Amino acid sequence: MIIPVRCFSCGKPVAHLRQEYDERVKKGEEPGKVMTSLGLKRYCCRALFLGHVDLMDTASSFKRF
């Protein structure tokens, strides 16, 4: 639902980079260059960013019993 705090494979902290990544990609920068400039050089960390789908809005629309 939300981006993990650390990469599952290598343990590098990545959650604090997500907001800047989203802003820069929306402005039109290339995602690969943005990840490199943020320090995400390993494939595992890059895959975590590219494979993440934000489902908070979808999950919050359901009622709790």
N, C-alpha and C positions, 0 to 999 in steps of 0.2 A: 504494500500500500504506500508506504513512504520509503524513500531511499535509505538503505542500510547505512549505519554510521561508519562501518568499516567494510572494506572489500572482503568477500567471503574467502577468497583464495590466499591472498598475501597479507591481509590484515591492515593495509594502509587506510588511514582515515580519509573518507571521500565525501561525506554528507555535506560538509561546509562548502564544497565547491559547486554543488548543484545549482544554486540560485544564480551565481555568476555565469555558469555555463548556459543556462536557459536564456538569460538576458542577452548574452553575446550572440547566440545562435539566432534568436528572434531578430536581432539587428542585421543579420545577413552574413555573419562570418561563417566560415567553413567549420563544421563540427570537429574534424580531425585536427585542424590547427588550433582550435580553442582548447581541446583536451591536452595537446602537447604543451601549450603555453601555461596551462594550469598545473602541469607536472604529472599528468596521467600518461605514463609511457608504457606501462605494462598492459598486455592484452586483457588480463582479467579485470582490471579496473575500467578499461575502456568498454568492455562487454557489459559490465554492470551499469554503466551510464546509458549505453545505447539500448539495452534490453529493458530498462525500467519504464513502467507505465504507471502514471499517477492515478490511483483509483480512490483517493480520499473523497471526492465529490460523490462518486457512485456509492461507496460504502456508507457515507453519512446520510444518504437519503432514506435508508431503511430504519424502521422503528425498532426500538428495543422493547421486549416484553417484560 
